[in-house]
């Protein structure tokens, strides 16, 4: 079973090499994991790469992917790349599982060093998504998510053309509604103090995207009923 590890990056020229080197060292030790590494850009303004948009980039990675499994990992490795071994074992053992993702909000997870505001916004977003879309999947924005190839391609077909980070949440929301089995993995997650995330701007963007997706799902449901 092969896996395509996609690293979405935003202004990561200082951390990109460190994250990739750590992943390469891990893969060198784990000869049982047949992997390739793909780097995609999420709107960098520094010298990271020249292409922009996580949603756009991840869709491109999925459409060009030939591996059995495709997923993305934050390049700062806040969720340790060693969890990939657990992910691959689970995919090999359980044919019914289509998606495996990290879940920082699990009672068995441990989050180190996260600022209170970021933690509050994550919990709030999680509760909002569950209440608006009536889904069980948690922590949709966690940066460690892997999909079976055909599942990923189908979800890309179903989903919007959103270019931002909310795209990964949309994939999971649509996956659950489409009946795909999602396994959630408790993780140890270490916050990156050097993050450039603008929390207020991010919240506004997510609220807009939640509204847009809700309206889209309602429209799609009405269309199916009329047919």
PAMI-871313 format. One record per residue: residue number from 1; x, y, z of N, C-alpha, C in turn. Coordinates in nm, 3 decimals. Example, Ala and Ser with C-alpha at 12.3 -4.5 7.8 and 13.67 -1.06 7.14 Angstrom:
num, nc1, nc2, nc3, cac1, cac2, cac3, cc1, cc2, cc3
1, 1.319, -0.569, 0.780, 1.230, -0.450, 0.780, 1.320, -0.330, 0.780 .
2, 1.285, -0.225, 0.708, 1.367, -0.106, 0.714, 1.290, 0.003, 0.787 .
# end
This chain:
num, nc1, nc2, nc3, cac1, cac2, cac3, cc1, cc2, cc3
1, 0.084, -0.119, 0.000, 0.000, 0.000, 0.000, 0.088, 0.125, 0.000 .
2, 0.063, 0.216, -0.093, 0.145, 0.336, -0.106, 0.072, 0.458, -0.050 .
3, 0.150, 0.557, -0.006, 0.090, 0.676, 0.052, 0.159, 0.802, -0.001 .
4, 0.078, 0.901, -0.035, 0.126, 1.031, -0.081, 0.109, 1.129, 0.035 .
5, 0.219, 1.177, 0.092, 0.215, 1.270, 0.204, 0.224, 1.411, 0.148 .
6, 0.114, 1.485, 0.157, 0.108, 1.620, 0.102, 0.133, 1.721, 0.215 .
7, 0.227, 1.813, 0.192, 0.256, 1.918, 0.288, 0.207, 2.052, 0.232 .
8, 0.095, 2.105, 0.285, 0.054, 2.240, 0.247, 0.138, 2.340, 0.324 .
9, 0.189, 2.443, 0.259, 0.280, 2.536, 0.326, 0.240, 2.680, 0.300 .
10, 0.252, 2.764, 0.404, 0.225, 2.906, 0.395, 0.339, 2.983, 0.460 .
11, 0.416, 3.054, 0.380, 0.531, 3.131, 0.430, 0.619, 3.045, 0.521 .
12, 0.661, 2.931, 0.470, 0.731, 2.832, 0.551, 0.877, 2.815, 0.514 .
13, 0.942, 2.917, 0.458, 1.080, 2.898, 0.414, 1.173, 2.863, 0.529 .
14, 1.137, 2.903, 0.653, 1.223, 2.872, 0.768, 1.198, 2.732, 0.824 .
15, 1.074, 2.679, 0.802, 1.040, 2.550, 0.862, 1.027, 2.438, 0.762 .
16, 1.021, 2.472, 0.636, 0.996, 2.372, 0.532, 1.102, 2.263, 0.532 .
17, 1.229, 2.300, 0.529, 1.335, 2.200, 0.523, 1.335, 2.113, 0.648 .
18, 1.315, 2.173, 0.765, 1.316, 2.097, 0.889, 1.207, 1.989, 0.890 .
19, 1.086, 2.027, 0.848, 0.976, 1.932, 0.845, 0.997, 1.821, 0.745 .
20, 1.046, 1.856, 0.627, 1.069, 1.755, 0.523, 1.182, 1.660, 0.563 .
21, 1.291, 1.716, 0.618, 1.403, 1.632, 0.661, 1.359, 1.535, 0.770 .
22, 1.278, 1.581, 0.864, 1.230, 1.493, 0.971, 1.144, 1.381, 0.915 .
23, 1.063, 1.414, 0.815, 0.979, 1.313, 0.751, 1.065, 1.211, 0.675 .
24, 1.166, 1.260, 0.608, 1.256, 1.170, 0.534, 1.328, 1.076, 0.630 .
25, 1.371, 1.128, 0.744, 1.438, 1.042, 0.843, 1.344, 0.934, 0.895 .
26, 1.221, 0.972, 0.918, 1.121, 0.876, 0.964, 1.099, 0.766, 0.859 .
27, 1.085, 0.806, 0.734, 1.059, 0.709, 0.627, 1.180, 0.618, 0.603 .
28, 1.300, 0.670, 0.624, 1.420, 0.589, 0.609, 1.423, 0.476, 0.711 .
29, 1.368, 0.501, 0.829, 1.363, 0.399, 0.934, 1.247, 0.302, 0.915 .
30, 1.141, 0.351, 0.849, 1.021, 0.269, 0.830, 1.016, 0.219, 0.686 .
31, 1.093, 0.118, 0.658, 1.100, 0.062, 0.523, 0.967, -0.002, 0.482 .
32, 0.881, -0.028, 0.581, 0.751, -0.089, 0.550, 0.650, 0.011, 0.495 .
33, 0.683, 0.141, 0.499, 0.593, 0.243, 0.447, 0.646, 0.293, 0.312 .
34, 0.568, 0.266, 0.208, 0.605, 0.307, 0.072, 0.541, 0.443, 0.045 .
35, 0.621, 0.551, 0.054, 0.564, 0.685, 0.051, 0.634, 0.776, -0.049 .
36, 0.558, 0.877, -0.095, 0.616, 0.988, -0.168, 0.576, 1.116, -0.094 .
37, 0.652, 1.223, -0.113, 0.624, 1.351, -0.049, 0.590, 1.454, -0.156 .
38, 0.478, 1.524, -0.137, 0.436, 1.630, -0.228, 0.423, 1.760, -0.149 .
39, 0.483, 1.868, -0.198, 0.475, 1.999, -0.132, 0.384, 2.089, -0.215 .
40, 0.281, 2.146, -0.148, 0.188, 2.238, -0.216, 0.179, 2.368, -0.138 .
41, 0.151, 2.478, -0.207, 0.152, 2.609, -0.143, 0.013, 2.658, -0.108 .
42, 0.004, 2.729, 0.006, -0.123, 2.779, 0.057, -0.125, 2.931, 0.061 .
43, -0.064, 2.995, -0.038, -0.071, 3.140, -0.049, 0.049, 3.214, 0.006 .
44, 0.166, 3.158, -0.008, 0.286, 3.219, 0.049, 0.318, 3.355, -0.014 .
45, 0.370, 3.446, 0.071, 0.419, 3.575, 0.022, 0.571, 3.583, 0.034 .
46, 0.633, 3.480, 0.095, 0.779, 3.476, 0.101, 0.830, 3.390, -0.014 .
47, 0.945, 3.330, 0.002, 1.005, 3.253, -0.108, 0.976, 3.104, -0.100 .
48, 0.869, 3.066, -0.027, 0.840, 2.923, -0.011, 0.818, 2.856, -0.147 .
49, 0.714, 2.896, -0.216, 0.680, 2.846, -0.350, 0.603, 2.957, -0.421 .
50, 0.566, 2.934, -0.547, 0.502, 3.042, -0.621, 0.354, 3.021, -0.649 .
51, 0.296, 2.908, -0.609, 0.154, 2.885, -0.634, 0.074, 2.907, -0.506 .
52, -0.058, 2.937, -0.519, -0.134, 2.982, -0.405, -0.265, 2.906, -0.384 .
53, -0.303, 2.886, -0.254, -0.433, 2.833, -0.219, -0.432, 2.688, -0.176 .
54, -0.463, 2.660, -0.047, -0.463, 2.522, 0.000, -0.564, 2.436, -0.074 .
55, -0.688, 2.487, -0.084, -0.791, 2.408, -0.151, -0.752, 2.375, -0.294 .
56, -0.707, 2.475, -0.367, -0.663, 2.457, -0.505, -0.548, 2.357, -0.514 .
57, -0.451, 2.374, -0.425, -0.332, 2.289, -0.429, -0.363, 2.146, -0.390 .
58, -0.447, 2.127, -0.286, -0.478, 1.991, -0.245, -0.562, 1.919, -0.349 .
59, -0.654, 1.992, -0.412, -0.731, 1.930, -0.520, -0.639, 1.882, -0.632 .
60, -0.541, 1.966, -0.665, -0.446, 1.928, -0.770, -0.367, 1.804, -0.729 .
61, -0.327, 1.800, -0.602, -0.253, 1.684, -0.552, -0.338, 1.558, -0.559 .
62, -0.464, 1.569, -0.523, -0.555, 1.454, -0.527, -0.578, 1.409, -0.670 .
63, -0.601, 1.503, -0.760, -0.630, 1.468, -0.900, -0.510, 1.401, -0.968 .
64, -0.389, 1.435, -0.925, -0.269, 1.377, -0.985, -0.215, 1.258, -0.905 .
65, -0.280, 1.228, -0.796, -0.230, 1.122, -0.708, -0.251, 0.983, -0.766 .
66, -0.149, 0.898, -0.756, -0.159, 0.759, -0.798, -0.141, 0.662, -0.681 .
67, -0.117, 0.715, -0.562, -0.096, 0.629, -0.445, -0.230, 0.579, -0.390 .
68, -0.224, 0.471, -0.315, -0.345, 0.413, -0.255, -0.406, 0.507, -0.152 .
69, -0.320, 0.578, -0.081, -0.361, 0.670, 0.024, -0.302, 0.808, -0.005 .
70, -0.382, 0.913, 0.017, -0.332, 1.049, 0.001, -0.382, 1.131, 0.120 .
71, -0.294, 1.214, 0.175, -0.334, 1.296, 0.288, -0.238, 1.409, 0.310 .
72, -0.272, 1.497, 0.403, -0.186, 1.612, 0.426, -0.146, 1.624, 0.572 .
73, -0.028, 1.684, 0.592, 0.031, 1.700, 0.724, 0.085, 1.842, 0.734 .
74, 0.061, 1.910, 0.848, 0.122, 2.041, 0.870, 0.274, 2.026, 0.871 .
75, 0.343, 2.115, 0.798, 0.487, 2.099, 0.782, 0.564, 2.122, 0.911 .
76, 0.502, 2.189, 1.010, 0.570, 2.205, 1.138, 0.563, 2.078, 1.222 .
77, 0.490, 1.976, 1.171, 0.477, 1.846, 1.239, 0.424, 1.863, 1.382 .
78, 0.327, 1.953, 1.399, 0.261, 1.966, 1.529, 0.200, 1.833, 1.569 .
79, 0.144, 1.763, 1.472, 0.108, 1.622, 1.490, 0.224, 1.541, 1.433 .
80, 0.289, 1.464, 1.517, 0.413, 1.397, 1.479, 0.391, 1.302, 1.362 .
81, 0.485, 1.303, 1.268, 0.477, 1.217, 1.150, 0.479, 1.069, 1.186 .
82, 0.524, 1.035, 1.307, 0.527, 0.895, 1.349, 0.387, 0.833, 1.353 .
83, 0.282, 0.917, 1.365, 0.146, 0.863, 1.364, 0.110, 0.803, 1.229 .
84, 0.189, 0.832, 1.127, 0.161, 0.774, 0.995, 0.167, 0.623, 0.998 .
85, 0.254, 0.568, 1.081, 0.264, 0.422, 1.092, 0.132, 0.363, 1.142 .
86, 0.070, 0.429, 1.240, -0.059, 0.384, 1.292, -0.167, 0.396, 1.184 .
87, -0.163, 0.504, 1.109, -0.259, 0.526, 1.002, -0.251, 0.415, 0.897 .
88, -0.131, 0.383, 0.854, -0.115, 0.282, 0.749, -0.157, 0.144, 0.796 .
89, -0.125, 0.111, 0.920, -0.168, -0.018, 0.975, -0.320, -0.027, 0.977 .
90, -0.385, 0.081, 1.016, -0.531, 0.081, 1.023, -0.594, 0.066, 0.886 .
91, -0.540, 0.135, 0.786, -0.594, 0.122, 0.651, -0.576, -0.021, 0.599 .
92, -0.463, -0.082, 0.628, -0.437, -0.218, 0.581, -0.526, -0.321, 0.650 .
93, -0.558, -0.296, 0.776, -0.635, -0.391, 0.855, -0.785, -0.376, 0.838 .
94, -0.831, -0.252, 0.814, -0.976, -0.226, 0.810, -1.015, -0.171, 0.673 .
95, -1.067, -0.259, 0.589, -1.106, -0.218, 0.454, -1.222, -0.119, 0.453 .
96, -1.300, -0.117, 0.561, -1.418, -0.031, 0.564, -1.385, 0.114, 0.597 .
97, -1.264, 0.140, 0.646, -1.226, 0.277, 0.681, -1.179, 0.351, 0.556 .
98, -1.239, 0.465, 0.529, -1.203, 0.545, 0.412, -1.114, 0.664, 0.445 .
99, -1.127, 0.715, 0.569, -1.053, 0.834, 0.612, -1.002, 0.814, 0.754 .
100, -0.878, 0.853, 0.777, -0.823, 0.853, 0.913, -0.765, 0.992, 0.939 .
101, -0.802, 1.052, 1.051, -0.759, 1.187, 1.082, -0.723, 1.202, 1.228 .
102, -0.635, 1.297, 1.256, -0.604, 1.330, 1.393, -0.719, 1.405, 1.458 .
103, -0.731, 1.393, 1.590, -0.835, 1.464, 1.665, -0.777, 1.518, 1.794 .
104, -0.745, 1.647, 1.795, -0.688, 1.710, 1.914, -0.789, 1.724, 2.026 .
105, -0.918, 1.714, 1.994, -1.023, 1.736, 2.093, -1.067, 1.608, 2.162 .
106, -1.007, 1.496, 2.126, -1.037, 1.370, 2.193, -0.991, 1.376, 2.338 .
107, -1.066, 1.310, 2.426, -1.026, 1.304, 2.566, -0.895, 1.232, 2.587 .
108, -0.853, 1.154, 2.488, -0.726, 1.079, 2.497, -0.610, 1.157, 2.435 .
109, -0.639, 1.272, 2.376, -0.533, 1.353, 2.314, -0.469, 1.445, 2.416 .
110, -0.350, 1.494, 2.380, -0.280, 1.590, 2.465, -0.231, 1.706, 2.378 .
111, -0.270, 1.827, 2.417, -0.231, 1.947, 2.343, -0.133, 2.027, 2.427 .
112, -0.015, 2.049, 2.374, 0.090, 2.120, 2.447, 0.112, 2.261, 2.395 .
113, 0.109, 2.360, 2.484, 0.152, 2.494, 2.449, 0.055, 2.579, 2.371 .
114, -0.069, 2.536, 2.357, -0.163, 2.616, 2.276, -0.220, 2.731, 2.359 .
115, -0.224, 2.849, 2.297, -0.278, 2.966, 2.364, -0.428, 2.950, 2.386 .
116, -0.481, 3.001, 2.498, -0.623, 2.984, 2.530, -0.717, 3.028, 2.419 .
117, -0.688, 3.141, 2.353, -0.776, 3.190, 2.247, -0.785, 3.091, 2.133 .
118, -0.672, 3.034, 2.093, -0.673, 2.935, 1.985, -0.752, 2.811, 2.025 .
119, -0.739, 2.770, 2.150, -0.811, 2.652, 2.198, -0.961, 2.678, 2.200 .
120, -1.000, 2.797, 2.246, -1.141, 2.833, 2.251, -1.201, 2.837, 2.110 .
121, -1.129, 2.895, 2.017, -1.181, 2.904, 1.879, -1.194, 2.765, 1.815 .
122, -1.101, 2.675, 1.845, -1.108, 2.539, 1.790, -1.231, 2.465, 1.844 .
123, -1.252, 2.475, 1.974, -1.368, 2.409, 2.035, -1.496, 2.471, 1.984 .
124, -1.498, 2.606, 1.976, -1.616, 2.674, 1.926, -1.650, 2.638, 1.783 .
125, -1.547, 2.632, 1.698, -1.568, 2.594, 1.558, -1.621, 2.451, 1.549 .
126, -1.567, 2.364, 1.630, -1.611, 2.224, 1.630, -1.759, 2.213, 1.667 .
127, -1.800, 2.282, 1.772, -1.939, 2.279, 1.815, -2.030, 2.340, 1.708 .
128, -1.984, 2.448, 1.646, -2.063, 2.514, 1.542, -2.085, 2.423, 1.423 .
129, -1.978, 2.359, 1.377, -1.989, 2.269, 1.262, -2.083, 2.153, 1.292 .
130, -2.072, 2.097, 1.411, -2.159, 1.984, 1.447, -2.305, 2.025, 1.454 .
131, -2.331, 2.145, 1.507, -2.469, 2.190, 1.522, -2.530, 2.235, 1.389 .
132, -2.451, 2.294, 1.302, -2.502, 2.344, 1.173, -2.521, 2.231, 1.073 .
133, -2.424, 2.136, 1.070, -2.427, 2.032, 0.966, -2.472, 1.896, 1.017 .
134, -2.497, 1.884, 1.148, -2.544, 1.758, 1.207, -2.450, 1.642, 1.174 .
135, -2.321, 1.664, 1.203, -2.220, 1.561, 1.180, -2.153, 1.526, 1.312 .
136, -2.087, 1.410, 1.316, -2.018, 1.363, 1.436, -1.868, 1.389, 1.430 .
137, -1.813, 1.400, 1.312, -1.668, 1.416, 1.297, -1.620, 1.539, 1.374 .
138, -1.506, 1.524, 1.441, -1.454, 1.631, 1.526, -1.325, 1.690, 1.471 .
139, -1.296, 1.812, 1.514, -1.169, 1.878, 1.487, -1.135, 1.871, 1.337 .
140, -1.225, 1.923, 1.256, -1.211, 1.911, 1.111, -1.091, 1.986, 1.055 .
141, -1.036, 2.080, 1.133, -0.923, 2.158, 1.084, -0.788, 2.103, 1.130 .
142, -0.787, 1.989, 1.196, -0.660, 1.929, 1.240, -0.576, 1.894, 1.119 .
143, -0.447, 1.929, 1.123, -0.362, 1.916, 1.005, -0.295, 1.781, 0.989 .
144, -0.374, 1.674, 1.003, -0.320, 1.539, 0.983, -0.437, 1.452, 0.939 .
145, -0.460, 1.443, 0.807, -0.575, 1.373, 0.754, -0.536, 1.292, 0.631 .
146, -0.582, 1.166, 0.627, -0.548, 1.076, 0.516, -0.673, 1.009, 0.462 .
147, -0.676, 0.992, 0.328, -0.792, 0.941, 0.257, -0.750, 0.827, 0.163 .
148, -0.837, 0.729, 0.146, -0.816, 0.633, 0.038, -0.831, 0.707, -0.095 .
149, -0.757, 0.664, -0.193, -0.748, 0.736, -0.321, -0.885, 0.765, -0.382 .
150, -0.968, 0.663, -0.400, -1.096, 0.681, -0.466, -1.190, 0.768, -0.384 .
151, -1.181, 0.756, -0.251, -1.262, 0.840, -0.163, -1.223, 0.986, -0.182 .
152, -1.094, 1.015, -0.182, -1.047, 1.152, -0.198, -1.093, 1.211, -0.331 .
153, -1.081, 1.134, -0.438, -1.121, 1.185, -0.569, -1.271, 1.211, -0.575 .
154, -1.351, 1.124, -0.514, -1.496, 1.144, -0.513, -1.532, 1.269, -0.434 .
155, -1.467, 1.290, -0.319, -1.496, 1.406, -0.237, -1.457, 1.536, -0.308 .
156, -1.348, 1.533, -0.383, -1.309, 1.650, -0.461, -1.415, 1.682, -0.566 .
157, -1.473, 1.579, -0.626, -1.579, 1.599, -0.725, -1.703, 1.660, -0.660 .
158, -1.733, 1.618, -0.538, -1.852, 1.664, -0.469, -1.838, 1.804, -0.411 .
159, -1.715, 1.841, -0.378, -1.691, 1.963, -0.301, -1.679, 2.088, -0.389 .
160, -1.672, 2.201, -0.321, -1.665, 2.331, -0.389, -1.526, 2.357, -0.444 .
161, -1.509, 2.475, -0.501, -1.379, 2.518, -0.550, -1.310, 2.612, -0.452 .
162, -1.347, 2.604, -0.325, -1.288, 2.689, -0.223, -1.137, 2.674, -0.223 .
163, -1.065, 2.785, -0.211, -0.919, 2.782, -0.214, -0.856, 2.783, -0.076 .
164, -0.936, 2.811, 0.028, -0.881, 2.829, 0.161, -0.875, 2.702, 0.244 .
165, -0.842, 2.723, 0.374, -0.825, 2.610, 0.465, -0.956, 2.542, 0.501 .
166, -1.070, 2.613, 0.488, -1.197, 2.550, 0.523, -1.228, 2.434, 0.430 .
167, -1.158, 2.426, 0.320, -1.180, 2.316, 0.225, -1.162, 2.180, 0.291 .
168, -1.066, 2.169, 0.383, -1.044, 2.039, 0.448, -1.162, 2.003, 0.537 .
169, -1.227, 2.103, 0.599, -1.346, 2.077, 0.677, -1.461, 2.033, 0.587 .
170, -1.474, 2.098, 0.472, -1.580, 2.062, 0.378, -1.566, 1.917, 0.332 .
171, -1.443, 1.874, 0.306, -1.422, 1.735, 0.264, -1.477, 1.638, 0.367 .
172, -1.450, 1.665, 0.495, -1.493, 1.574, 0.601, -1.644, 1.579, 0.623 .
173, -1.701, 1.698, 0.614, -1.846, 1.711, 0.629, -1.917, 1.635, 0.518 .
174, -1.871, 1.653, 0.396, -1.932, 1.582, 0.284, -1.905, 1.432, 0.291 .
175, -1.789, 1.394, 0.343, -1.756, 1.252, 0.355, -1.855, 1.182, 0.448 .
176, -1.880, 1.243, 0.564, -1.974, 1.181, 0.658, -2.114, 1.173, 0.599 .
177, -2.158, 1.280, 0.533, -2.292, 1.280, 0.474, -2.304, 1.180, 0.359 .
178, -2.192, 1.150, 0.295, -2.192, 1.053, 0.185, -2.179, 0.909, 0.235 .
179, -2.159, 0.892, 0.365, -2.155, 0.758, 0.423, -2.017, 0.696, 0.435 .
180, -1.912, 0.773, 0.411, -1.777, 0.720, 0.428, -1.744, 0.704, 0.576 .
181, -1.672, 0.598, 0.609, -1.632, 0.574, 0.747, -1.506, 0.655, 0.779 .
182, -1.515, 0.735, 0.884, -1.404, 0.820, 0.927, -1.354, 0.772, 1.063 .
183, -1.227, 0.739, 1.071, -1.166, 0.700, 1.199, -1.087, 0.818, 1.253 .
184, -1.106, 0.848, 1.381, -1.038, 0.962, 1.443, -0.931, 0.914, 1.540 .
185, -0.814, 0.969, 1.525, -0.695, 0.923, 1.598, -0.657, 1.023, 1.707 .
186, -0.659, 0.983, 1.835, -0.609, 1.072, 1.940, -0.460, 1.097, 1.919 .
187, -0.417, 1.221, 1.941, -0.278, 1.256, 1.912, -0.220, 1.341, 2.025 .
188, -0.088, 1.345, 2.027, -0.017, 1.447, 2.105, 0.015, 1.558, 2.007 .
189, -0.032, 1.678, 2.038, -0.019, 1.790, 1.943, 0.059, 1.902, 2.011 .
190, 0.165, 1.946, 1.947, 0.252, 2.051, 2.002, 0.235, 2.179, 1.922 .
191, 0.192, 2.285, 1.990, 0.167, 2.412, 1.922, 0.296, 2.474, 1.872 .
192, 0.284, 2.543, 1.760, 0.398, 2.615, 1.703, 0.384, 2.762, 1.740 .
193, 0.472, 2.810, 1.825, 0.463, 2.948, 1.872, 0.490, 3.050, 1.762 .
194, 0.545, 3.005, 1.651, 0.584, 3.096, 1.543, 0.476, 3.106, 1.435 .
195, 0.354, 3.060, 1.467, 0.248, 3.060, 1.368, 0.211, 3.201, 1.326 .
196, 0.168, 3.217, 1.199, 0.130, 3.347, 1.147, -0.021, 3.359, 1.133 .
197, -0.096, 3.271, 1.197, -0.240, 3.270, 1.183, -0.302, 3.395, 1.245 .
198, -0.385, 3.466, 1.169, -0.463, 3.579, 1.218, -0.599, 3.524, 1.261 .
199, -0.616, 3.507, 1.392, -0.733, 3.435, 1.445, -0.863, 3.504, 1.407 .
200, -0.871, 3.637, 1.422, -0.995, 3.709, 1.393, -1.032, 3.697, 1.246 .
201, -0.934, 3.717, 1.160, -0.958, 3.704, 1.016, -1.003, 3.562, 0.981 .
202, -0.939, 3.464, 1.047, -0.972, 3.324, 1.021, -1.116, 3.293, 1.062 .
203, -1.158, 3.344, 1.178, -1.294, 3.321, 1.227, -1.396, 3.377, 1.129 .
204, -1.373, 3.499, 1.082, -1.465, 3.561, 0.986, -1.475, 3.479, 0.858 .
205, -1.361, 3.432, 0.811, -1.359, 3.350, 0.690, -1.436, 3.220, 0.710 .
206, -1.414, 3.153, 0.824, -1.482, 3.027, 0.851, -1.633, 3.045, 0.863 .
207, -1.677, 3.154, 0.926, -1.820, 3.180, 0.939, -1.884, 3.198, 0.802 .
208, -1.816, 3.269, 0.714, -1.867, 3.287, 0.577, -1.873, 3.155, 0.503 .
209, -1.770, 3.075, 0.519, -1.765, 2.947, 0.448, -1.869, 2.849, 0.503 .
210, -1.892, 2.852, 0.633, -1.995, 2.765, 0.693, -2.131, 2.802, 0.634 .
211, -2.160, 2.930, 0.625, -2.286, 2.976, 0.567, -2.298, 2.933, 0.421 .
212, -2.191, 2.951, 0.344, -2.193, 2.914, 0.202, -2.216, 2.764, 0.184 .
213, -2.146, 2.684, 0.264, -2.159, 2.539, 0.250, -2.298, 2.492, 0.290 .
214, -2.352, 2.550, 0.396, -2.487, 2.514, 0.439, -2.588, 2.541, 0.329 .
215, -2.579, 2.658, 0.267, -2.670, 2.693, 0.158, -2.652, 2.599, 0.039 .
216, -2.527, 2.562, 0.010, -2.500, 2.470, -0.100, -2.562, 2.333, -0.075 .
217, -2.548, 2.284, 0.047, -2.603, 2.152, 0.081, -2.756, 2.153, 0.073 .
218, -2.817, 2.263, 0.117, -2.963, 2.275, 0.108, -3.006, 2.276, -0.038 .
219, -2.935, 2.354, -0.120, -2.967, 2.362, -0.263, -2.953, 2.227, -0.330 .
220, -2.846, 2.155, -0.297, -2.823, 2.022, -0.356, -2.933, 1.924, -0.315 .
221, -2.976, 1.933, -0.190, -3.084, 1.846, -0.141, -3.213, 1.875, -0.214 .
222, -3.247, 2.002, -0.231, -3.369, 2.040, -0.303, -3.364, 1.993, -0.447 .
223, -3.246, 2.003, -0.507, -3.231, 1.959, -0.646, -3.257, 1.809, -0.660 .
224, -3.207, 1.731, -0.562, -3.228, 1.587, -0.565, -3.376, 1.553, -0.548 .
225, -3.443, 1.627, -0.461, -3.585, 1.603, -0.436, -3.667, 1.631, -0.562 .
226, -3.634, 1.739, -0.630, -3.708, 1.778, -0.750, -3.689, 1.678, -0.864 .
227, -3.573, 1.615, -0.867, -3.545, 1.515, -0.971, -3.628, 1.389, -0.946 .
# end
